[in-house]
Amino acid sequence: MQSDARIRTEYGTDSGPQGPGCSLRHFACEQNLLSRPDGSASFLQGDTSVLAGVYGPAEVKVSKEIFNKATLEVILRPKVGLPGVAEKSRERLIRNTCEAVVLGVLHPRTSITIVLQVISDAGSLMACCLNATCMALVDAGVPMQALFCGVTCALDSDGTLVLDPTAKQEKEARAVLTFALDSVDQKLLMSTTKGLYSNAELQQCLAAAQAASQHVFRFYRESLQRRYSKS
């Protein structure tokens, strides 16, 4: 295994994040698409697209009530068919990420429900789900101590590191790692991995994800500035 993995550089389009060593695909986001949820967002990474809706803080069932904070629930719906084991696992990871940043103590005995609908999966689906969730929470006005984003890394058989891989790149990769990072100091909130990798490669992927997260958060800011601009 190579500890000095190379980073493949593939620049996005003008509205996507760019920079040396940044291989993130084109980003697009639109908020407040749906009328029924309190907040919603559609997030596009390359050809991967996820639609998120946030309901709450709202009344919670007594059986799910938590006396000192809000109850967070995540529902992930696949493009076709019924949710399976993979969707349930992603729901748990997204919920754990949200619980790390959402200030649920400000809304005790309430529920915050996040519903995610996969529109298309062309790779880095988990990262796209996390990004759509964050933008939907912002649109709903849910209080958070920081924003968060998801970044996926893939390691080829020769040790080449690819950020924001496509479905084809994920299938051919030796390992796929997804990280959730906060916007304050790029602190690791959650990670999920698949495949074989060394400890040095793990640290390198995390460092690359932390650097790439700066581009994602910059896109967040620019997207929100365009929406709320007076001009």
Secondary structure, DSSP 8 states (H G I E B T S, - for coil): --SS--B------TTS---TT-----EEEEE---SSSSEEEEEEETTEEEEEEEEEEEE--GGG--TTS-EEEEEEE-SSS---HHHHHHHHHHHHHHHHHB-GGGSTTEEEEEEEEEEE-SS-HHHHHHHHHHHHHHHHT--BSS-EEEEEEEE-TT--EEES--HHHHHH-SEEEEEEEETTT--EEEEEEEE---HHHHHHHHHHHHHHHHHHHHHHHHHHHHHH---
